[in-house]
Amino acid sequence: MRIRSREEVARALDMPSCVEAVERAFAAYATGRAELPGIIHLEVPESGGEIHVKAGHLHGEPYYAVKVASGFYGLEPPAIDGLVLVFDARDGRPAALLLDGGLLTDVRTGAAGGVAARHLAPERVGTVAVIGTGAQARFQLDGLAVARPGFSLVRVWGRNPEHAERCVRDLRERPGLPEGCRFEVAPGVREAVEGAEVVITCTASRAPLLRAEWIAPGALVTAVGADGPDKQELEPAVLARADLLVVDSREQCARVGELHHALEAGLVPSAEAAVELGEICAGLRPGRTSPGQTIVCDLTGVGVQDVAAANLVMARLGEAEPEP
């Protein structure tokens, strides 16, 4: 079994290729060509830690994978880490340990946002609102730039003004984002969101940050922060007022996502009211059908994304360094 470093994973995992791989994985999941067990959640309350274990297999792919990702948000700065165990799908033999420090999770989460934007964002995106200043504030824009490369203004809001300023400085120097794009710190969530064609929420919030009346008609709201039952970024009315509600997994989002809170509030009648992103990727259901549609996409992160990214890494590393 080979041990691969974060640097090796970074060289093998570019965003455009990951968007394509994750899109295929979503389609496989929606058409019964993937195995996806439930998530294991582990809390370490004395350190503000949360650990997620996700796994999956895409039929026909050479490897299946098990990922362990952790975030200790009680620390300053938060400690984010992770690793991926990759196994040979023919005989279960351990093939690689990716000591990626959470990078694979970051890239595949950004790629899922890119897939959502490809099918759900307006054709022309000028202004983007990013609520949150952590890693996903960067990676979600990487994914969006693959699908809608023409955006010209990004407004960033975060609870900590210093973190928001640092995020904006980083984005101005980040390769792959549109040339000439302006990046600004917004004084509040409302100011960030109003008039934006794409709104991305990527925080660890336990209380709603985004109100329905702030969202411009025809916008796409992509929410990626609620990956646990106590996390919430959107008030339930945001989902209730959407013309199209999309989730990465009905079953999972009904337990831990924004959909979970809307169901509890009685503002969405059932999980069946939502369309799975994979159904859209597979051509089974339509995505955006008109410029005026307001669309909400609830992304909690599913194991097939990790498997797709891990197989991409293994293929790239195998080409660079063949097995003996």
N, C-alpha and C positions, 0 to 999 in steps of 0.2 A: 504494500500500500504506500503510495506516494503522499508526502506532506507538501502542500502548496501554500505559499505565503500570500498575504494581502497584495503585495506588489505583483506577483504572478497573476492573481485573479484580476487585478486592475488592468493589466496589459491585455488580458483575454476577453474582457467584457466591455464592449462599447455600446452606447445607448441605442443607435439605430438597429443594430443586430438584435439587441435584447427586446426591443419593441416588437420586432417580427416574431421572435421566438415566443414571447409571452402571448401575442395575439393567437398564434397557433395553439398554444396551451389552453387558452380560454375556450377556443372552438372545440378542442378535444374533450374538455370537461363537459361542455354542453351536449355533446353527441355520444357520450358513453364510452369514450376512448381514453379514459383516465381513471386512476384510482386515487381517492382523496379521503383519508381518514380524518377524524375530528382533531381539533387543536388541543394540546395540553397547555394549560395555564398554570404557572407557579408564581406565587407572590412571596416576596421577602420584605414584609412590612417595616421592619426596624431600619432598613436601609432604603426604603422607597423603591425596591427592586421588583421588576416583573420579568418573567421568562416565558417565552412562547416556544413550543416545539411543534413543528409542522413537517409533514412528509407527503410524498406522493409518487406516482409513477404514470408516465405517459406511454400508452401502448405503442410498442415498436421502437421506443428509444433505448439506447444501449445501457443507460444507467437510471436507477432510481435514487432518491436522496432523502435524508432526514436532516432537518436544520434546527439548530438551537440558537435563538436570538435573545439577548438580554438588554434591558435598559434600567439603570439605577438612577432614577430621577430625583432621589433625595440628596444626591451629591451635587456639588457645584464646582466645575461644570458636571453635567450628567455623564455617567460612564455607560457607553454603548459598546456592546461586543457581540460576538457570535462565531459560529463555525458551522460547516456543512459536511456531513458524512455522505460520501458517494459510493454506491454499491453497483457491481456488475449485475444487470437484470437477467442474465442467463443462469447464474448459479448463486447469486447472493454474496459473492466474494467482495470484501472491502476493496475498493479501487483507489480512493483518495480521501484525504482529510484536507478540506479547504479551510485554513486558518485565516479567514478573510476579515475578521474583526467587524462583521456586520455589513461589509461593502456589498455583498451579493444581495442582501435584503434591500439596501438603499437603492441599488440600480434597478432591481426588478420591480420595486414599488414605483419608482419614477417611470419605468417602462409601462406599467399598468395605466398610469395617468396618461401616457402618450397614446396608448391604445384607445382609452376612453375619448380623448380629444379627437382622434382620427375619425371616430364614428359619431360623436355627439356634439363637438364644438361647432360654432358657426364657421362658415367657410372663411370669412375674413375676421381675424382677431386683431384688434389694435391694442386694447388695454387689458391687462391681467392683474388680478388682485391675489396676493399671497398672504394668507393669515398663518403666521408661524415663522420662526427664524432659524430652525434647526436644519439638519441635513436635508430633509425633504423639501425645504424651500429651494434648495439648489437642484436636487434630482428631479423634482416635478417639473421644473422649468426646462431641464434637459430633455425630458420626455415630450413636453409640449412643443419644444422647438423642432422635434422630428416630425410631428404631425401638422403643426401650424407655425411655420418658421417666420411669419411676417409680423409678429407682434412688436409694437414700438414703445410701449410704456408698461412698466411693472411697478405696482405700488405694494410695499411690504409693510405689514404691521406685526408687532410683537409686544408682549407685556413689558419687556425690558428694552428701553430705548437704545442702550448701548449695543445689545445683541442685534437689534434691527439695523443700526448703522453699520455694524460689522458685516451683516448679511448683505447689505446693499453694496458695500465696498467689494466684497467677494464676487458678487454677481457681475459687477462692472468689468472684472478681470477674467471671468469664467469663459473658457473656450466653448464654442458650439452654440452660443446664444446669438440672437440676431444682431448683426452689426448696426450700430447707431441706436440701439434700444436704450431708453432712459430708465433708470432705476431710482425710485424715490421711497423715502420712509413716510408712511401715512400716520397722521396723528391718532387715528382711531379706526376700528373695524369698518364702521359705516363709511368713512371717508375713503378707505381703501377699495371698498366694494362698489360704491355707486358708479354706474356707467360702465363697469367692466364686463367684457364679453365672456371671460373665463374667470371663475373664482376658485381658488385652491385653498382648502383648509388642511393644515398639517401640524396640529398641535397635540399635546397630551391633555387637553382641557377636560375637566369633569363637569363643566356647566356650559350651556349654549353660548356661543359667541356671535353667531350669524342669525339675523332676523330676516324673515321672508320679505318684508316691505322694502328692504335695502337692495334687493336683487333686480337688476335690469331685465325687462322682458327679453326673451331670446338668449339669455346667458346659460352657460354650463357651469354648474357647481360640482366640483370634484372634491369629495371629503375623504381623507385618508387617515385621520387621526384616531377614529373610534375603533380600536381593535380589542376592546375589552368592554364588558357590560356596564362598567361605571364611567366610561369615557363618552363625551358628547361635545360636538362642536356646533351643531345646527339645532335651532329650535324645531320641534316637530312640524310646525306649520310650513317650513321650507319644503319638506317632503310632500306634505298634503297639497300644496299649491302647485307642485311641479306638473307640467304637461306630460312628462315622461320620467319615470323613476327607474333607475338602473342600479343593479347590485352585482358584485362579483360572485356571490353565492347567496341564494335566498335563505337557505338553512342557516348559514353562518351569520349573515347580517341580521337575521331575526333574533339571534342570540346575543350578538356582541356589537353590532354596528349602529349607525344612525337609524336604520329601519327598526331596530329593537325599541328605541325610545318612541318612535312614531306609532308603533303598534301598541305599546303600553298606554300611550295617551289617547288611543282610539281614533287617531286622525288618518291612519291608513288601515283599511279593513282587514287585510291579510297579506302575508308575504307574496301571495300569487299576484298581487297588484303590481309587483316589480318585475322587470325584465332582466334576465341575466345577461351580462356583457358578452359572455361566450355565445349565447344564442344570436346576438347581433353579429359577432365575428364570424359565425358559421353560416350566416345568411338565413337563419330561421325566423328572425324577427327584425323589423326595421329599426334603424337608429334614428338620427335626426331626419325629419321629413319636411320641415319648413323653417325659415329663418326666425319666426316668432316663437318657436317652442322654447320654453324654459325647462331645462333638464337638470336633474340631480343624479349624480353617480356616487354610490356608497361603496368604497373600496376598503375591505377589511384585511385583504391579503390572503391568498389561498396557496396551498402547497404546490400546486402545479406550476405556479410562477417560479418557485425555487428550483423545481426539477428542470424546467425549461432553461433557466439561467445556468444551472449546474452542468447540464448536457452541453450547452454552448461553450462553457469554460473548458470542459474535458476535451471537446473536439479541437479547440484552439490549442490547448496545451499539448495534446497528442500530436498535432501537426508540427509543433515547434520542437518537441522532444519525444520521438517515438518510443513506445514501450520496448524494452529489451526482449 
